[in-house]
Amino acid sequence: MPRYEFRCRACGATFEVSRPMSEAAAPASCPDGHGDTVKLLSTVAVTGRGGVTPSAPVAPAGGGGCCGGGGCC
């Protein structure tokens, strides 16, 4: 389930709410009970390859030239 980050305009607290995407635009109350909140734009960082196999073969190291350093260029 997606998590949405909010900030309370009254007290400045930042908090997260887990809810279905169908309720993404619904308002959220601050944990301290304030109702004046704003939804923040969250960033997502993806690192590593995560086991993804490249679709094209990877050129061998040591390169140079259009043919990988074979001396034909």
mmCIF file of the N, C-alpha and C atoms, coordinates in Angstrom:
data_MODEL
# 
_entry.id   MODEL 
# 
loop_
_atom_site.group_PDB 
_atom_site.id 
_atom_site.type_symbol 
_atom_site.label_atom_id 
_atom_site.label_alt_id 
_atom_site.label_comp_id 
_atom_site.label_asym_id 
_atom_site.label_entity_id 
_atom_site.label_seq_id 
_atom_site.pdbx_PDB_ins_code 
_atom_site.Cartn_x 
_atom_site.Cartn_y 
_atom_site.Cartn_z 
_atom_site.occupancy 
_atom_site.B_iso_or_equiv 
_atom_site.pdbx_formal_charge 
_atom_site.auth_seq_id 
_atom_site.auth_comp_id 
_atom_site.auth_asym_id 
_atom_site.auth_atom_id 
_atom_site.pdbx_PDB_model_num 
ATOM 1   N N  . MET A 1 1  ? 0.850  -1.164 0.000   1.00 0.00 ? 1  MET A N  1 
ATOM 2   C CA . MET A 1 1  ? 0.000  0.000  0.000   1.00 0.00 ? 1  MET A CA 1 
ATOM 3   C C  . MET A 1 1  ? 0.906  1.241  0.000   1.00 0.00 ? 1  MET A C  1 
ATOM 4   N N  . PRO A 1 2  ? 0.598  2.229  -0.841  1.00 0.00 ? 2  PRO A N  1 
ATOM 5   C CA . PRO A 1 2  ? 1.434  3.430  -0.907  1.00 0.00 ? 2  PRO A CA 1 
ATOM 6   C C  . PRO A 1 2  ? 1.416  4.237  0.390   1.00 0.00 ? 2  PRO A C  1 
ATOM 7   N N  . ARG A 1 3  ? 2.518  4.913  0.632   1.00 0.00 ? 3  ARG A N  1 
ATOM 8   C CA . ARG A 1 3  ? 2.644  5.790  1.798   1.00 0.00 ? 3  ARG A CA 1 
ATOM 9   C C  . ARG A 1 3  ? 2.744  7.214  1.301   1.00 0.00 ? 3  ARG A C  1 
ATOM 10  N N  . TYR A 1 4  ? 2.001  8.095  1.919   1.00 0.00 ? 4  TYR A N  1 
ATOM 11  C CA . TYR A 1 4  ? 1.976  9.499  1.541   1.00 0.00 ? 4  TYR A CA 1 
ATOM 12  C C  . TYR A 1 4  ? 2.480  10.328 2.711   1.00 0.00 ? 4  TYR A C  1 
ATOM 13  N N  . GLU A 1 5  ? 3.319  11.316 2.406   1.00 0.00 ? 5  GLU A N  1 
ATOM 14  C CA . GLU A 1 5  ? 3.911  12.154 3.441   1.00 0.00 ? 5  GLU A CA 1 
ATOM 15  C C  . GLU A 1 5  ? 3.167  13.491 3.495   1.00 0.00 ? 5  GLU A C  1 
ATOM 16  N N  . PHE A 1 6  ? 2.856  13.933 4.701   1.00 0.00 ? 6  PHE A N  1 
ATOM 17  C CA . PHE A 1 6  ? 2.140  15.178 4.936   1.00 0.00 ? 6  PHE A CA 1 
ATOM 18  C C  . PHE A 1 6  ? 2.918  16.048 5.910   1.00 0.00 ? 6  PHE A C  1 
ATOM 19  N N  . ARG A 1 7  ? 2.649  17.364 5.869   1.00 0.00 ? 7  ARG A N  1 
ATOM 20  C CA . ARG A 1 7  ? 3.202  18.296 6.857   1.00 0.00 ? 7  ARG A CA 1 
ATOM 21  C C  . ARG A 1 7  ? 2.060  19.130 7.406   1.00 0.00 ? 7  ARG A C  1 
ATOM 22  N N  . CYS A 1 8  ? 2.053  19.278 8.713   1.00 0.00 ? 8  CYS A N  1 
ATOM 23  C CA . CYS A 1 8  ? 1.032  20.073 9.395   1.00 0.00 ? 8  CYS A CA 1 
ATOM 24  C C  . CYS A 1 8  ? 1.431  21.539 9.340   1.00 0.00 ? 8  CYS A C  1 
ATOM 25  N N  . ARG A 1 9  ? 0.529  22.385 8.857   1.00 0.00 ? 9  ARG A N  1 
ATOM 26  C CA . ARG A 1 9  ? 0.805  23.821 8.786   1.00 0.00 ? 9  ARG A CA 1 
ATOM 27  C C  . ARG A 1 9  ? 0.721  24.479 10.160  1.00 0.00 ? 9  ARG A C  1 
ATOM 28  N N  . ALA A 1 10 ? -0.002 23.872 11.071  1.00 0.00 ? 10 ALA A N  1 
ATOM 29  C CA . ALA A 1 10 ? -0.172 24.456 12.410  1.00 0.00 ? 10 ALA A CA 1 
ATOM 30  C C  . ALA A 1 10 ? 1.051  24.232 13.300  1.00 0.00 ? 10 ALA A C  1 
ATOM 31  N N  . CYS A 1 11 ? 1.560  22.987 13.337  1.00 0.00 ? 11 CYS A N  1 
ATOM 32  C CA . CYS A 1 11 ? 2.670  22.688 14.250  1.00 0.00 ? 11 CYS A CA 1 
ATOM 33  C C  . CYS A 1 11 ? 3.974  22.323 13.541  1.00 0.00 ? 11 CYS A C  1 
ATOM 34  N N  . GLY A 1 12 ? 3.933  22.134 12.205  1.00 0.00 ? 12 GLY A N  1 
ATOM 35  C CA . GLY A 1 12 ? 5.139  21.818 11.454  1.00 0.00 ? 12 GLY A CA 1 
ATOM 36  C C  . GLY A 1 12 ? 5.531  20.355 11.455  1.00 0.00 ? 12 GLY A C  1 
ATOM 37  N N  . ALA A 1 13 ? 4.751  19.503 12.101  1.00 0.00 ? 13 ALA A N  1 
ATOM 38  C CA . ALA A 1 13 ? 5.072  18.077 12.152  1.00 0.00 ? 13 ALA A CA 1 
ATOM 39  C C  . ALA A 1 13 ? 4.961  17.458 10.765  1.00 0.00 ? 13 ALA A C  1 
ATOM 40  N N  . THR A 1 14 ? 5.855  16.523 10.463  1.00 0.00 ? 14 THR A N  1 
ATOM 41  C CA . THR A 1 14 ? 5.805  15.754 9.226   1.00 0.00 ? 14 THR A CA 1 
ATOM 42  C C  . THR A 1 14 ? 5.422  14.330 9.595   1.00 0.00 ? 14 THR A C  1 
ATOM 43  N N  . PHE A 1 15 ? 4.478  13.754 8.847   1.00 0.00 ? 15 PHE A N  1 
ATOM 44  C CA . PHE A 1 15 ? 4.005  12.398 9.160   1.00 0.00 ? 15 PHE A CA 1 
ATOM 45  C C  . PHE A 1 15 ? 3.621  11.680 7.883   1.00 0.00 ? 15 PHE A C  1 
ATOM 46  N N  . GLU A 1 16 ? 3.531  10.361 7.960   1.00 0.00 ? 16 GLU A N  1 
ATOM 47  C CA . GLU A 1 16 ? 3.170  9.523  6.820   1.00 0.00 ? 16 GLU A CA 1 
ATOM 48  C C  . GLU A 1 16 ? 1.841  8.836  7.071   1.00 0.00 ? 16 GLU A C  1 
ATOM 49  N N  . VAL A 1 17 ? 1.113  8.616  5.973   1.00 0.00 ? 17 VAL A N  1 
ATOM 50  C CA . VAL A 1 17 ? -0.168 7.912  6.031   1.00 0.00 ? 17 VAL A CA 1 
ATOM 51  C C  . VAL A 1 17 ? -0.149 6.832  4.953   1.00 0.00 ? 17 VAL A C  1 
ATOM 52  N N  . SER A 1 18 ? -0.470 5.593  5.319   1.00 0.00 ? 18 SER A N  1 
ATOM 53  C CA . SER A 1 18 ? -0.604 4.505  4.352   1.00 0.00 ? 18 SER A CA 1 
ATOM 54  C C  . SER A 1 18 ? -2.068 4.394  3.976   1.00 0.00 ? 18 SER A C  1 
ATOM 55  N N  . ARG A 1 19 ? -2.325 4.445  2.666   1.00 0.00 ? 19 ARG A N  1 
ATOM 56  C CA . ARG A 1 19 ? -3.711 4.353  2.195   1.00 0.00 ? 19 ARG A CA 1 
ATOM 57  C C  . ARG A 1 19 ? -3.701 3.908  0.742   1.00 0.00 ? 19 ARG A C  1 
ATOM 58  N N  . PRO A 1 20 ? -4.830 3.396  0.262   1.00 0.00 ? 20 PRO A N  1 
ATOM 59  C CA . PRO A 1 20 ? -4.902 2.969  -1.145  1.00 0.00 ? 20 PRO A CA 1 
ATOM 60  C C  . PRO A 1 20 ? -4.764 4.169  -2.084  1.00 0.00 ? 20 PRO A C  1 
ATOM 61  N N  . MET A 1 21 ? -4.322 3.926  -3.297  1.00 0.00 ? 21 MET A N  1 
ATOM 62  C CA . MET A 1 21 ? -4.161 5.002  -4.275  1.00 0.00 ? 21 MET A CA 1 
ATOM 63  C C  . MET A 1 21 ? -5.482 5.708  -4.553  1.00 0.00 ? 21 MET A C  1 
ATOM 64  N N  . SER A 1 22 ? -6.586 4.998  -4.422  1.00 0.00 ? 22 SER A N  1 
ATOM 65  C CA . SER A 1 22 ? -7.892 5.605  -4.668  1.00 0.00 ? 22 SER A CA 1 
ATOM 66  C C  . SER A 1 22 ? -8.216 6.702  -3.655  1.00 0.00 ? 22 SER A C  1 
ATOM 67  N N  . GLU A 1 23 ? -7.494 6.721  -2.518  1.00 0.00 ? 23 GLU A N  1 
ATOM 68  C CA . GLU A 1 23 ? -7.704 7.741  -1.481  1.00 0.00 ? 23 GLU A CA 1 
ATOM 69  C C  . GLU A 1 23 ? -6.532 8.718  -1.397  1.00 0.00 ? 23 GLU A C  1 
ATOM 70  N N  . ALA A 1 24 ? -5.698 8.772  -2.442  1.00 0.00 ? 24 ALA A N  1 
ATOM 71  C CA . ALA A 1 24 ? -4.492 9.598  -2.419  1.00 0.00 ? 24 ALA A CA 1 
ATOM 72  C C  . ALA A 1 24 ? -4.790 11.080 -2.210  1.00 0.00 ? 24 ALA A C  1 
ATOM 73  N N  . ALA A 1 25 ? -5.890 11.578 -2.745  1.00 0.00 ? 25 ALA A N  1 
ATOM 74  C CA . ALA A 1 25 ? -6.207 13.004 -2.650  1.00 0.00 ? 25 ALA A CA 1 
ATOM 75  C C  . ALA A 1 25 ? -6.967 13.378 -1.380  1.00 0.00 ? 25 ALA A C  1 
ATOM 76  N N  . ALA A 1 26 ? -7.348 12.397 -0.579  1.00 0.00 ? 26 ALA A N  1 
ATOM 77  C CA . ALA A 1 26 ? -8.119 12.675 0.638   1.00 0.00 ? 26 ALA A CA 1 
ATOM 78  C C  . ALA A 1 26 ? -7.267 13.438 1.650   1.00 0.00 ? 26 ALA A C  1 
ATOM 79  N N  . PRO A 1 27 ? -7.858 14.370 2.397   1.00 0.00 ? 27 PRO A N  1 
ATOM 80  C CA . PRO A 1 27 ? -7.094 15.097 3.421   1.00 0.00 ? 27 PRO A CA 1 
ATOM 81  C C  . PRO A 1 27 ? -6.683 14.177 4.570   1.00 0.00 ? 27 PRO A C  1 
ATOM 82  N N  . ALA A 1 28 ? -5.652 14.584 5.283   1.00 0.00 ? 28 ALA A N  1 
ATOM 83  C CA . ALA A 1 28 ? -5.175 13.810 6.437   1.00 0.00 ? 28 ALA A CA 1 
ATOM 84  C C  . ALA A 1 28 ? -5.019 14.753 7.618   1.00 0.00 ? 28 ALA A C  1 
ATOM 85  N N  . SER A 1 29 ? -5.399 14.309 8.791   1.00 0.00 ? 29 SER A N  1 
ATOM 86  C CA . SER A 1 29 ? -5.234 15.100 10.008  1.00 0.00 ? 29 SER A CA 1 
ATOM 87  C C  . SER A 1 29 ? -3.884 14.813 10.634  1.00 0.00 ? 29 SER A C  1 
ATOM 88  N N  . CYS A 1 30 ? -3.306 15.826 11.231  1.00 0.00 ? 30 CYS A N  1 
ATOM 89  C CA . CYS A 1 30 ? -2.042 15.717 11.953  1.00 0.00 ? 30 CYS A CA 1 
ATOM 90  C C  . CYS A 1 30 ? -2.228 14.768 13.151  1.00 0.00 ? 30 CYS A C  1 
ATOM 91  N N  . PRO A 1 31 ? -1.187 14.025 13.538  1.00 0.00 ? 31 PRO A N  1 
ATOM 92  C CA . PRO A 1 31 ? -1.294 13.160 14.716  1.00 0.00 ? 31 PRO A CA 1 
ATOM 93  C C  . PRO A 1 31 ? -1.674 13.930 15.982  1.00 0.00 ? 31 PRO A C  1 
ATOM 94  N N  . ASP A 1 32 ? -1.404 15.247 16.016  1.00 0.00 ? 32 ASP A N  1 
ATOM 95  C CA . ASP A 1 32 ? -1.777 16.067 17.173  1.00 0.00 ? 32 ASP A CA 1 
ATOM 96  C C  . ASP A 1 32 ? -3.184 16.632 17.045  1.00 0.00 ? 32 ASP A C  1 
ATOM 97  N N  . GLY A 1 33 ? -3.899 16.252 15.965  1.00 0.00 ? 33 GLY A N  1 
ATOM 98  C CA . GLY A 1 33 ? -5.287 16.653 15.818  1.00 0.00 ? 33 GLY A CA 1 
ATOM 99  C C  . GLY A 1 33 ? -5.543 17.867 14.944  1.00 0.00 ? 33 GLY A C  1 
ATOM 100 N N  . HIS A 1 34 ? -4.513 18.491 14.414  1.00 0.00 ? 34 HIS A N  1 
ATOM 101 C CA . HIS A 1 34 ? -4.702 19.641 13.540  1.00 0.00 ? 34 HIS A CA 1 
ATOM 102 C C  . HIS A 1 34 ? -5.179 19.177 12.164  1.00 0.00 ? 34 HIS A C  1 
ATOM 103 N N  . GLY A 1 35 ? -6.055 19.943 11.551  1.00 0.00 ? 35 GLY A N  1 
ATOM 104 C CA . GLY A 1 35 ? -6.603 19.560 10.256  1.00 0.00 ? 35 GLY A CA 1 
ATOM 105 C C  . GLY A 1 35 ? -5.982 20.275 9.078   1.00 0.00 ? 35 GLY A C  1 
ATOM 106 N N  . ASP A 1 36 ? -5.146 21.295 9.320   1.00 0.00 ? 36 ASP A N  1 
ATOM 107 C CA . ASP A 1 36 ? -4.556 22.076 8.239   1.00 0.00 ? 36 ASP A CA 1 
ATOM 108 C C  . ASP A 1 36 ? -3.228 21.431 7.823   1.00 0.00 ? 36 ASP A C  1 
ATOM 109 N N  . THR A 1 37 ? -3.293 20.478 6.912   1.00 0.00 ? 37 THR A N  1 
ATOM 110 C CA . THR A 1 37 ? -2.106 19.757 6.460   1.00 0.00 ? 37 THR A CA 1 
ATOM 111 C C  . THR A 1 37 ? -1.960 19.882 4.956   1.00 0.00 ? 37 THR A C  1 
ATOM 112 N N  . VAL A 1 38 ? -0.752 19.619 4.482   1.00 0.00 ? 38 VAL A N  1 
ATOM 113 C CA . VAL A 1 38 ? -0.463 19.645 3.052   1.00 0.00 ? 38 VAL A CA 1 
ATOM 114 C C  . VAL A 1 38 ? 0.310  18.381 2.700   1.00 0.00 ? 38 VAL A C  1 
ATOM 115 N N  . LYS A 1 39 ? -0.054 17.776 1.548   1.00 0.00 ? 39 LYS A N  1 
ATOM 116 C CA . LYS A 1 39 ? 0.637  16.567 1.093   1.00 0.00 ? 39 LYS A CA 1 
ATOM 117 C C  . LYS A 1 39 ? 1.946  16.981 0.437   1.00 0.00 ? 39 LYS A C  1 
ATOM 118 N N  . LEU A 1 40 ? 3.035  16.308 0.808   1.00 0.00 ? 40 LEU A N  1 
ATOM 119 C CA . LEU A 1 40 ? 4.358  16.617 0.285   1.00 0.00 ? 40 LEU A CA 1 
ATOM 120 C C  . LEU A 1 40 ? 4.675  15.728 -0.912  1.00 0.00 ? 40 LEU A C  1 
ATOM 121 N N  . LEU A 1 41 ? 5.515  16.233 -1.791  1.00 0.00 ? 41 LEU A N  1 
ATOM 122 C CA . LEU A 1 41 ? 6.002  15.422 -2.900  1.00 0.00 ? 41 LEU A CA 1 
ATOM 123 C C  . LEU A 1 41 ? 7.174  14.608 -2.386  1.00 0.00 ? 41 LEU A C  1 
ATOM 124 N N  . SER A 1 42 ? 7.085  13.320 -2.500  1.00 0.00 ? 42 SER A N  1 
ATOM 125 C CA . SER A 1 42 ? 8.146  12.444 -2.010  1.00 0.00 ? 42 SER A CA 1 
ATOM 126 C C  . SER A 1 42 ? 9.032  12.018 -3.169  1.00 0.00 ? 42 SER A C  1 
ATOM 127 N N  . THR A 1 43 ? 10.292 11.803 -2.874  1.00 0.00 ? 43 THR A N  1 
ATOM 128 C CA . THR A 1 43 ? 11.219 11.300 -3.881  1.00 0.00 ? 43 THR A CA 1 
ATOM 129 C C  . THR A 1 43 ? 11.515 9.844  -3.583  1.00 0.00 ? 43 THR A C  1 
ATOM 130 N N  . VAL A 1 44 ? 11.821 9.128  -4.624  1.00 0.00 ? 44 VAL A N  1 
ATOM 131 C CA . VAL A 1 44 ? 12.151 7.713  -4.489  1.00 0.00 ? 44 VAL A CA 1 
ATOM 132 C C  . VAL A 1 44 ? 13.535 7.513  -5.074  1.00 0.00 ? 44 VAL A C  1 
ATOM 133 N N  . ALA A 1 45 ? 14.404 6.881  -4.336  1.00 0.00 ? 45 ALA A N  1 
ATOM 134 C CA . ALA A 1 45 ? 15.745 6.587  -4.818  1.00 0.00 ? 45 ALA A CA 1 
ATOM 135 C C  . ALA A 1 45 ? 15.847 5.091  -5.091  1.00 0.00 ? 45 ALA A C  1 
ATOM 136 N N  . VAL A 1 46 ? 16.275 4.764  -6.279  1.00 0.00 ? 46 VAL A N  1 
ATOM 137 C CA . VAL A 1 46 ? 16.468 3.364  -6.649  1.00 0.00 ? 46 VAL A CA 1 
ATOM 138 C C  . VAL A 1 46 ? 17.941 3.192  -6.957  1.00 0.00 ? 46 VAL A C  1 
ATOM 139 N N  . THR A 1 47 ? 18.568 2.289  -6.248  1.00 0.00 ? 47 THR A N  1 
ATOM 140 C CA . THR A 1 47 ? 19.988 2.059  -6.468  1.00 0.00 ? 47 THR A CA 1 
ATOM 141 C C  . THR A 1 47 ? 20.232 0.597  -6.783  1.00 0.00 ? 47 THR A C  1 
ATOM 142 N N  . GLY A 1 48 ? 21.371 0.330  -7.363  1.00 0.00 ? 48 GLY A N  1 
ATOM 143 C CA . GLY A 1 48 ? 21.717 -1.046 -7.692  1.00 0.00 ? 48 GLY A CA 1 
ATOM 144 C C  . GLY A 1 48 ? 20.979 -1.545 -8.909  1.00 0.00 ? 48 GLY A C  1 
ATOM 145 N N  . ARG A 1 49 ? 21.236 -2.773 -9.252  1.00 0.00 ? 49 ARG A N  1 
ATOM 146 C CA . ARG A 1 49 ? 20.621 -3.361 -10.433 1.00 0.00 ? 49 ARG A CA 1 
ATOM 147 C C  . ARG A 1 49 ? 19.403 -4.191 -10.079 1.00 0.00 ? 49 ARG A C  1 
ATOM 148 N N  . GLY A 1 50 ? 19.274 -4.594 -8.859  1.00 0.00 ? 50 GLY A N  1 
ATOM 149 C CA . GLY A 1 50 ? 18.100 -5.325 -8.422  1.00 0.00 ? 50 GLY A CA 1 
ATOM 150 C C  . GLY A 1 50 ? 17.847 -6.623 -9.167  1.00 0.00 ? 50 GLY A C  1 
ATOM 151 N N  . GLY A 1 51 ? 18.898 -7.237 -9.671  1.00 0.00 ? 51 GLY A N  1 
ATOM 152 C CA . GLY A 1 51 ? 18.747 -8.517 -10.348 1.00 0.00 ? 51 GLY A CA 1 
ATOM 153 C C  . GLY A 1 51 ? 18.227 -8.404 -11.774 1.00 0.00 ? 51 GLY A C  1 
ATOM 154 N N  . VAL A 1 52 ? 18.218 -7.203 -12.323 1.00 0.00 ? 52 VAL A N  1 
ATOM 155 C CA . VAL A 1 52 ? 17.736 -7.021 -13.681 1.00 0.00 ? 52 VAL A CA 1 
ATOM 156 C C  . VAL A 1 52 ? 18.827 -7.430 -14.652 1.00 0.00 ? 52 VAL A C  1 
ATOM 157 N N  . THR A 1 53 ? 18.491 -8.246 -15.619 1.00 0.00 ? 53 THR A N  1 
ATOM 158 C CA . THR A 1 53 ? 19.432 -8.693 -16.628 1.00 0.00 ? 53 THR A CA 1 
ATOM 159 C C  . THR A 1 53 ? 19.374 -7.728 -17.806 1.00 0.00 ? 53 THR A C  1 
ATOM 160 N N  . PRO A 1 54 ? 20.514 -7.220 -18.263 1.00 0.00 ? 54 PRO A N  1 
ATOM 161 C CA . PRO A 1 54 ? 20.478 -6.304 -19.397 1.00 0.00 ? 54 PRO A CA 1 
ATOM 162 C C  . PRO A 1 54 ? 19.943 -6.996 -20.649 1.00 0.00 ? 54 PRO A C  1 
ATOM 163 N N  . SER A 1 55 ? 19.225 -6.227 -21.497 1.00 0.00 ? 55 SER A N  1 
ATOM 164 C CA . SER A 1 55 ? 18.631 -6.814 -22.689 1.00 0.00 ? 55 SER A CA 1 
ATOM 165 C C  . SER A 1 55 ? 19.636 -6.933 -23.820 1.00 0.00 ? 55 SER A C  1 
ATOM 166 N N  . ALA A 1 56 ? 20.689 -6.126 -23.804 1.00 0.00 ? 56 ALA A N  1 
ATOM 167 C CA . ALA A 1 56 ? 21.714 -6.196 -24.839 1.00 0.00 ? 56 ALA A CA 1 
ATOM 168 C C  . ALA A 1 56 ? 23.005 -6.696 -24.211 1.00 0.00 ? 56 ALA A C  1 
ATOM 169 N N  . PRO A 1 57 ? 23.830 -7.393 -24.976 1.00 0.00 ? 57 PRO A N  1 
ATOM 170 C CA . PRO A 1 57 ? 25.093 -7.870 -24.415 1.00 0.00 ? 57 PRO A CA 1 
ATOM 171 C C  . PRO A 1 57 ? 25.985 -6.696 -24.022 1.00 0.00 ? 57 PRO A C  1 
ATOM 172 N N  . VAL A 1 58 ? 26.750 -6.885 -22.976 1.00 0.00 ? 58 VAL A N  1 
ATOM 173 C CA . VAL A 1 58 ? 27.649 -5.861 -22.486 1.00 0.00 ? 58 VAL A CA 1 
ATOM 174 C C  . VAL A 1 58 ? 28.984 -6.022 -23.189 1.00 0.00 ? 58 VAL A C  1 
ATOM 175 N N  . ALA A 1 59 ? 29.539 -4.897 -23.696 1.00 0.00 ? 59 ALA A N  1 
ATOM 176 C CA . ALA A 1 59 ? 30.826 -4.944 -24.391 1.00 0.00 ? 59 ALA A CA 1 
ATOM 177 C C  . ALA A 1 59 ? 31.931 -5.286 -23.410 1.00 0.00 ? 59 ALA A C  1 
ATOM 178 N N  . PRO A 1 60 ? 32.901 -6.088 -23.840 1.00 0.00 ? 60 PRO A N  1 
ATOM 179 C CA . PRO A 1 60 ? 34.000 -6.434 -22.941 1.00 0.00 ? 60 PRO A CA 1 
ATOM 180 C C  . PRO A 1 60 ? 34.876 -5.214 -22.639 1.00 0.00 ? 60 PRO A C  1 
ATOM 181 N N  . ALA A 1 61 ? 35.487 -5.221 -21.479 1.00 0.00 ? 61 ALA A N  1 
ATOM 182 C CA . ALA A 1 61 ? 36.368 -4.129 -21.069 1.00 0.00 ? 61 ALA A CA 1 
ATOM 183 C C  . ALA A 1 61 ? 37.638 -4.154 -21.885 1.00 0.00 ? 61 ALA A C  1 
ATOM 184 N N  . GLY A 1 62 ? 38.347 -3.032 -21.912 1.00 0.00 ? 62 GLY A N  1 
ATOM 185 C CA . GLY A 1 62 ? 39.610 -2.973 -22.622 1.00 0.00 ? 62 GLY A CA 1 
ATOM 186 C C  . GLY A 1 62 ? 39.454 -2.315 -23.970 1.00 0.00 ? 62 GLY A C  1 
ATOM 187 N N  . GLY A 1 63 ? 38.237 -1.976 -24.331 1.00 0.00 ? 63 GLY A N  1 
ATOM 188 C CA . GLY A 1 63 ? 37.753 -1.390 -25.564 1.00 0.00 ? 63 GLY A CA 1 
ATOM 189 C C  . GLY A 1 63 ? 38.689 -0.577 -26.414 1.00 0.00 ? 63 GLY A C  1 
ATOM 190 N N  . GLY A 1 64 ? 38.127 0.411  -27.061 1.00 0.00 ? 64 GLY A N  1 
ATOM 191 C CA . GLY A 1 64 ? 38.835 1.235  -28.013 1.00 0.00 ? 64 GLY A CA 1 
ATOM 192 C C  . GLY A 1 64 ? 38.341 0.918  -29.401 1.00 0.00 ? 64 GLY A C  1 
ATOM 193 N N  . GLY A 1 65 ? 37.956 1.925  -30.142 1.00 0.00 ? 65 GLY A N  1 
ATOM 194 C CA . GLY A 1 65 ? 37.506 1.705  -31.517 1.00 0.00 ? 65 GLY A CA 1 
ATOM 195 C C  . GLY A 1 65 ? 36.107 1.134  -31.577 1.00 0.00 ? 65 GLY A C  1 
ATOM 196 N N  . CYS A 1 66 ? 35.597 0.990  -32.775 1.00 0.00 ? 66 CYS A N  1 
ATOM 197 C CA . CYS A 1 66 ? 34.209 0.536  -32.961 1.00 0.00 ? 66 CYS A CA 1 
ATOM 198 C C  . CYS A 1 66 ? 34.046 -0.962 -32.742 1.00 0.00 ? 66 CYS A C  1 
ATOM 199 N N  . CYS A 1 67 ? 35.159 -1.687 -32.780 1.00 0.00 ? 67 CYS A N  1 
ATOM 200 C CA . CYS A 1 67 ? 35.035 -3.143 -32.669 1.00 0.00 ? 67 CYS A CA 1 
ATOM 201 C C  . CYS A 1 67 ? 35.638 -3.669 -31.381 1.00 0.00 ? 67 CYS A C  1 
ATOM 202 N N  . GLY A 1 68 ? 35.801 -2.785 -30.394 1.00 0.00 ? 68 GLY A N  1 
ATOM 203 C CA . GLY A 1 68 ? 36.293 -3.239 -29.106 1.00 0.00 ? 68 GLY A CA 1 
ATOM 204 C C  . GLY A 1 68 ? 37.790 -3.384 -29.032 1.00 0.00 ? 68 GLY A C  1 
ATOM 205 N N  . GLY A 1 69 ? 38.520 -2.687 -29.889 1.00 0.00 ? 69 GLY A N  1 
ATOM 206 C CA . GLY A 1 69 ? 39.985 -2.707 -29.798 1.00 0.00 ? 69 GLY A CA 1 
ATOM 207 C C  . GLY A 1 69 ? 40.630 -3.848 -30.540 1.00 0.00 ? 69 GLY A C  1 
ATOM 208 N N  . GLY A 1 70 ? 39.951 -4.417 -31.523 1.00 0.00 ? 70 GLY A N  1 
ATOM 209 C CA . GLY A 1 70 ? 40.507 -5.527 -32.298 1.00 0.00 ? 70 GLY A CA 1 
ATOM 210 C C  . GLY A 1 70 ? 41.519 -5.107 -33.329 1.00 0.00 ? 70 GLY A C  1 
ATOM 211 N N  . GLY A 1 71 ? 41.722 -3.811 -33.514 1.00 0.00 ? 71 GLY A N  1 
ATOM 212 C CA . GLY A 1 71 ? 42.734 -3.329 -34.446 1.00 0.00 ? 71 GLY A CA 1 
ATOM 213 C C  . GLY A 1 71 ? 42.231 -3.150 -35.869 1.00 0.00 ? 71 GLY A C  1 
ATOM 214 N N  . CYS A 1 72 ? 40.969 -3.334 -36.133 1.00 0.00 ? 72 CYS A N  1 
ATOM 215 C CA . CYS A 1 72 ? 40.451 -3.204 -37.477 1.00 0.00 ? 72 CYS A CA 1 
ATOM 216 C C  . CYS A 1 72 ? 40.129 -1.773 -37.865 1.00 0.00 ? 72 CYS A C  1 
ATOM 217 N N  . CYS A 1 73 ? 40.172 -0.857 -36.939 1.00 0.00 ? 73 CYS A N  1 
ATOM 218 C CA . CYS A 1 73 ? 39.797 0.539  -37.249 1.00 0.00 ? 73 CYS A CA 1 
ATOM 219 C C  . CYS A 1 73 ? 40.999 1.384  -37.541 1.00 0.00 ? 73 CYS A C  1 
# 
